[in-house]
Amino acid sequence: MPHLPATRRARYVAAASLVAAAALATPARASDEVPSADTRAYSMGGVSQGNVYNPAALASNPAQLDAIRRYAVHASAGLAFVYADAPVNGPNTNGHFSTIDAGGTLSGAMRLSDRLVVGLLLLPASGTAGDYDTVAGKLSLTDYLFEGALGASFAISDAVSIGAEYRVTYAGFHQMAPIAQPAPGSIDFKASGFNFLGFGVGLHVRPDDQTSIGLSYRSRVVAGVSGTAHTTIAGQTASLDGETSLATPDRIALGGTRDFLDHRLVLGAETGLLLQAALPSTTTTIGNQTIVAPNERPSIWNPRVGGEFWVTPAFAIRAGGALYTYQTSAATPSYFSEPPALDFLITAGAGLRLGKVSLDGVVVYEPLRSAVSDDPVNGSAPGRYARASYTLGAAANFEL
């Protein structure tokens, strides 16, 4: 690119940076894995409503803190192994990446009275990552959420409890992308920011000693993030201020469990609705250039089923499954999120009781799902989009 007056060059760089950044924009994180904070529930297909009995209840339904007797501490960690394929080298081409995503939680709760329990949850890592080597250069995206929640459960009666929580979220991302116009180059854009407006409410009902029912609502989080875009075009480098937003949708969930065989067998079911369609458009600004990307994603229905069987008083086996309706449309596929296809997962796990300590493990398999997008309207290339993953997780819970 020839040398230009500073003002005109800044407009060129900002415009080129914005196009590259917008191509990777992820206006809504469809992630519904926060309920997996409880590994036991995750191994039962993710059935969390009426099914979490430790401080990790703050990740799904704060009313369920009512299960805490005195004090409890819960910790979990997991690794997700992800494979993705997309036409990143142009229409109907194939490019792929394999990556490992890490996550985990730490939570604690304390009973203050016969009716009141308070708890704290820290979600130290939750995010996605992807890295393609394309013919034009590196194309990568990493986004993450760190969340803290402070909540309480209050027992209205022996059978009914209500709960509420306040959530603070720190969000960020790092994206790298090649630039083709006005001359070959690349962009490296990092941004981060806070959201202080998250909350959740819940209801927990126990009509008898064999039945547990939960209903909860978790508010959306739209975190404005800002940072710097370092752009190199034809050997000339410029750094420009940039800002955009990361979002997770509102979630409503209703479900429960029923015990059989003198509490040795537990069966559960749950349905959730992620209101992606209600999220706002995403405005991205780099330098003096701005683009608004409308939210084209549909809302997601998420039914889950699962079961647990105690082989001995100390050892349990678990299994389940979950289904997600379309998380993206064929018109707006993304190189870094779920393809426009039905998504389902199969879970299995085991648990061990050792006095005041319980240990849980889970394996989650998401089979390859793929779809062809013939005419995207969001700047992504037409072609086949595919994704598969499996996850390993473990947790420990200590209670007095």
C-alpha positions in Angstrom: 0.0 0.0 0.0 1.5 3.4 -0.9 2.2 5.9 1.8 -0.9 8.0 2.4 -1.7 11.2 4.5 -2.1 10.2 8.2 -5.8 10.8 8.3 -6.6 8.9 5.1 -4.3 6.0 6.2 -6.0 5.8 9.5 -9.4 5.5 7.8 -7.9 2.7 5.5 -6.5 0.8 8.5 -9.6 1.2 10.6 -11.9 0.1 7.7 -9.7 -2.9 6.9 -9.5 -3.9 10.6 -13.2 -3.6 11.1 -14.0 -5.9 8.1 -11.6 -8.5 9.5 -13.0 -8.2 13.0 -16.6 -8.3 11.9 -16.0 -11.5 10.0 -15.2 -13.2 13.3 -17.9 -11.5 15.3 -19.7 -13.8 17.7 -22.7 -11.7 18.9 -24.1 -14.4 21.1 -22.3 -17.1 23.0 -24.6 -20.1 23.0 -22.8 -21.7 25.8 -25.1 -23.5 28.1 -22.5 -25.3 30.0 -22.6 -23.2 33.2 -25.0 -25.8 34.7 -22.3 -28.4 34.2 -20.6 -26.7 37.3 -22.0 -29.7 39.1 -20.3 -32.7 37.6 -22.9 -35.2 39.0 -25.7 -33.3 37.2 -23.6 -33.0 34.1 -23.1 -36.8 34.0 -26.9 -37.1 34.1 -27.4 -35.3 30.8 -27.0 -31.9 32.5 -30.3 -32.2 34.5 -29.7 -29.5 37.1 -33.2 -28.5 38.2 -34.1 -30.3 41.4 -30.8 -32.2 41.2 -27.9 -30.2 42.6 -27.3 -30.6 46.4 -24.1 -28.6 46.8 -22.9 -24.9 46.4 -22.7 -25.3 42.6 -26.4 -24.8 42.7 -25.6 -21.2 42.2 -24.7 -22.0 38.6 -28.2 -23.3 37.9 -30.8 -22.6 40.6 -29.9 -20.6 43.8 -33.0 -22.0 45.6 -31.3 -25.4 45.7 -28.8 -24.1 48.3 -31.5 -25.3 50.7 -29.8 -28.7 50.6 -26.8 -27.5 52.5 -26.8 -28.8 56.1 -24.1 -26.6 57.7 -21.0 -25.9 55.5 -20.0 -27.1 52.1 -17.2 -26.5 49.6 -17.3 -27.7 45.9 -14.7 -27.6 43.2 -14.8 -28.9 39.6 -12.6 -28.9 36.6 -12.8 -30.1 33.0 -11.2 -30.3 29.6 -13.0 -30.2 26.3 -11.3 -31.6 23.2 -12.9 -29.9 20.1 -12.6 -30.5 16.4 -14.1 -28.1 13.8 -14.2 -27.8 10.0 -15.2 -24.8 8.0 -14.6 -23.2 4.5 -12.0 -20.7 5.9 -9.9 -20.8 2.6 -12.8 -19.7 0.5 -16.2 -21.0 -0.8 -16.6 -24.8 -0.5 -13.0 -25.3 0.8 -12.0 -27.3 3.9 -10.0 -26.0 6.9 -10.0 -27.5 10.3 -8.6 -27.1 13.8 -8.3 -29.1 17.0 -8.1 -27.4 20.4 -8.5 -28.0 24.1 -10.8 -25.8 26.2 -10.5 -25.7 30.0 -13.0 -24.8 32.6 -13.9 -25.1 36.2 -15.7 -23.8 39.3 -15.1 -23.2 43.0 -18.0 -22.6 45.3 -18.9 -22.6 49.0 -22.1 -22.3 51.1 -23.0 -21.8 54.7 -26.3 -22.3 56.6 -27.1 -19.2 58.7 -30.4 -20.4 60.1 -33.0 -23.1 59.8 -34.4 -21.2 56.8 -31.5 -19.2 55.3 -28.4 -20.4 53.4 -25.9 -18.2 51.6 -23.3 -19.1 49.0 -20.5 -17.9 46.7 -19.5 -19.3 43.3 -16.5 -18.5 41.2 -16.3 -19.5 37.6 -12.6 -19.0 37.0 -12.6 -20.1 33.3 -15.2 -20.7 30.7 -14.7 -20.0 27.0 -14.0 -21.2 23.5 -11.0 -21.2 21.3 -10.1 -22.0 17.7 -7.1 -21.6 15.5 -7.1 -22.1 11.7 -4.0 -21.9 9.5 -5.4 -20.5 6.2 -3.7 -19.8 2.9 -3.9 -16.1 3.8 -2.6 -16.4 7.3 -3.6 -17.2 10.9 -7.3 -17.0 11.7 -8.0 -17.5 15.4 -10.5 -16.6 18.1 -10.4 -17.1 21.9 -13.2 -15.8 24.2 -13.6 -16.3 27.9 -15.8 -15.5 30.9 -14.9 -15.2 34.5 -18.0 -15.0 36.7 -18.6 -14.5 40.4 -22.0 -15.1 42.0 -23.3 -14.3 45.5 -26.7 -15.8 46.4 -29.0 -17.1 49.0 -31.8 -19.6 49.5 -34.8 -19.0 51.9 -37.1 -21.8 52.9 -40.7 -20.6 52.9 -41.8 -24.0 54.3 -40.4 -27.5 54.6 -41.4 -28.1 51.0 -40.7 -24.8 49.2 -37.6 -22.7 48.9 -36.9 -19.5 46.9 -33.5 -18.2 45.9 -31.7 -15.3 44.3 -28.2 -14.4 43.2 -26.2 -11.4 42.0 -23.6 -12.1 39.3 -20.5 -10.1 38.1 -18.9 -11.1 34.8 -15.5 -10.3 33.4 -15.4 -11.1 29.7 -12.7 -10.8 27.0 -11.5 -12.1 23.7 -8.4 -12.3 21.4 -8.8 -12.6 17.7 -6.3 -12.7 14.8 -7.3 -12.6 11.2 -5.7 -12.0 7.8 -6.6 -8.9 5.8 -6.9 -9.1 2.0 -7.9 -5.5 1.1 -6.7 -2.9 0.4 -3.4 -4.9 0.6 -2.4 -8.2 2.3 -2.0 -7.9 6.1 -3.3 -9.0 9.5 -5.1 -7.8 12.6 -4.5 -8.7 16.2 -7.4 -7.5 18.4 -7.6 -7.9 22.2 -10.4 -6.6 24.3 -12.0 -7.1 27.7 -14.6 -5.6 30.1 -17.1 -6.1 32.9 -20.8 -6.6 33.3 -22.3 -5.8 36.7 -26.0 -6.5 35.9 -26.3 -10.3 36.0 -28.7 -12.0 38.4 -30.7 -15.2 38.8 -33.8 -16.4 40.7 -35.1 -19.8 41.4 -37.8 -22.0 43.0 -37.2 -25.4 44.6 -40.2 -27.6 45.5 -40.1 -31.0 47.3 -43.7 -32.3 47.4 -42.4 -35.6 49.1 -39.1 -37.2 50.0 -38.9 -38.8 46.5 -39.6 -35.8 44.3 -37.6 -32.7 43.7 -38.7 -29.9 41.2 -36.8 -26.8 40.2 -37.6 -23.7 38.1 -35.0 -21.0 37.5 -34.2 -17.9 35.4 -30.7 -16.6 34.7 -30.4 -13.2 33.1 -28.5 -12.3 30.0 -25.0 -10.9 30.2 -23.9 -8.3 27.7 -20.4 -7.3 28.5 -19.0 -4.3 26.7 -15.3 -5.0 25.9 -12.6 -2.6 24.8 -9.0 -2.9 23.8 -6.5 -2.3 21.0 -6.4 -3.6 17.4 -2.8 -3.9 16.1 -3.1 -3.9 12.3 -0.3 -4.5 9.7 -1.0 -3.8 6.1 1.8 -4.0 3.5 4.5 -3.7 6.1 2.9 -0.7 7.8 1.7 -1.2 11.4 -0.9 0.9 13.3 -2.6 0.5 16.7 -6.2 1.6 17.0 -8.7 1.6 19.9 -11.5 -0.8 19.5 -14.6 -1.9 21.3 -17.4 -4.5 20.9 -19.5 -6.8 23.1 -19.8 -10.4 24.2 -23.1 -11.8 25.3 -24.8 -14.9 26.8 -28.5 -15.2 26.6 -31.3 -15.3 29.2 -32.0 -18.9 30.2 -35.2 -20.3 31.7 -35.2 -23.9 32.9 -37.8 -26.3 34.4 -37.1 -29.8 35.6 -36.9 -32.3 38.4 -36.0 -35.8 39.6 -37.8 -38.7 41.1 -36.3 -41.4 43.4 -37.1 -45.1 43.1 -36.0 -48.3 44.7 -35.6 -46.8 48.2 -33.5 -43.9 46.7 -31.1 -46.1 44.9 -32.4 -45.1 41.4 -32.8 -41.4 40.4 -34.4 -40.4 37.1 -34.5 -36.8 36.0 -35.7 -34.6 33.1 -35.4 -30.9 32.3 -36.1 -28.5 29.5 -34.4 -25.2 29.0 -34.9 -22.2 26.7 -32.0 -19.9 25.8 -33.4 -16.6 24.5 -30.7 -15.9 21.9 -33.2 -14.2 19.7 -33.7 -11.5 22.3 -30.1 -10.4 22.4 -29.2 -7.0 21.0 -27.2 -6.3 17.8 -23.5 -6.2 18.2 -21.8 -2.8 17.5 -18.1 -3.0 16.8 -15.9 0.1 16.5 -12.2 0.3 15.5 -10.7 3.7 15.2 -13.3 5.9 13.6 -15.1 3.1 11.8 -18.3 1.4 13.1 -20.3 -1.5 12.0 -23.5 -2.9 13.5 -24.1 -6.7 13.2 -27.8 -7.7 13.8 -28.4 -10.7 15.9 -29.6 -13.3 13.5 -29.4 -16.3 15.9 -32.6 -18.2 16.9 -33.5 -19.1 20.5 -32.6 -22.6 21.6 -34.7 -25.3 23.2 -32.5 -27.7 25.3 -34.3 -30.8 26.7 -32.2 -33.1 28.9 -32.7 -36.5 30.5 -30.6 -38.6 32.8 -30.4 -41.2 35.6 -28.3 -42.4 38.5 -28.1 -45.8 40.1 -26.3 -46.5 43.4 -24.7 -49.9 42.9 -23.6 -49.8 46.6 -24.2 -47.2 49.3 -20.9 -45.6 48.3 -20.7 -46.0 44.5 -23.0 -44.8 41.8 -23.1 -44.9 38.0 -24.8 -42.3 35.8 -25.8 -41.6 32.2 -27.9 -39.1 30.2 -28.3 -37.1 27.1 -29.2 -33.6 25.9 -30.4 -32.0 22.7 -29.9 -28.4 21.4 -32.0 -27.1 18.6 -30.3 -25.0 16.0 -27.9 -22.5 17.6 -27.1 -20.7 14.3 -29.0 -20.4 11.1 -27.8 -21.5 7.6 -27.7 -17.8 6.7 -25.3 -16.8 9.5 -22.8 -19.6 10.1 -19.6 -19.0 12.1 -16.2 -20.5 11.8 -15.9 -20.7 15.6 -19.4 -21.7 16.9 -21.8 -24.5 16.4 -22.8 -25.3 12.9 -26.4 -24.8 11.8 -27.5 -28.3 12.7 -29.1 -30.1 15.6 -26.6 -30.7 18.4 -26.9 -33.5 21.0 -24.6 -34.9 23.6 -24.3 -38.2 25.4 -23.0 -38.3 29.0 -21.8 -40.9 31.4 -20.1 -40.8 34.8 -19.7 -42.2 38.3 -19.7 -41.1 41.9 -18.0 -42.1 45.1 -19.1 -41.2 48.7 -16.3 -41.2 51.3 -17.9 -40.0 54.4 -18.0 -36.2 54.3 -16.3 -36.1 50.9 -17.9 -37.1 47.6 -16.0 -37.4 44.3 -17.6 -37.4 40.8 -16.4 -37.9 37.2 -17.9 -37.4 33.8 -17.3 -38.1 30.1 -19.3 -36.2 27.5 -19.4 -37.0 23.8 -20.8 -34.7 21.2 -20.8 -36.6 17.9 -19.9 -34.8 14.6 -22.6 -32.6 13.4 -22.4 -30.7 10.1 -24.5 -28.6 7.7 -23.9 -26.9 4.4 -24.6 -23.2 4.2 -25.1 -22.2 0.5 -25.6 -18.4 0.8 -24.4 -16.8 4.1 -25.3 -13.2 4.6 -22.8 -12.5 7.4 -19.5 -12.5 5.5 -18.7 -16.2 6.1 -17.9 -18.3 3.1 -20.4 -20.8 1.7 -19.6 -24.5 2.3 -19.7 -27.2 5.0 -19.5 -26.4 8.7 -18.8 -29.2 11.1 -17.9 -29.7 14.8 -17.4 -32.6 17.3 -16.0 -32.7 20.8 -15.6 -34.8 24.0 -15.2 -33.6 27.5 -13.6 -35.0 30.7 -14.5 -33.6 34.1 -14.1 -34.2 37.8 -15.3 -32.7 41.0 -15.0 -32.9 44.7 -17.5 -31.9 47.4 -16.9 -31.6 51.1 -19.7 -31.0 53.6 -20.1 -30.8 57.3 
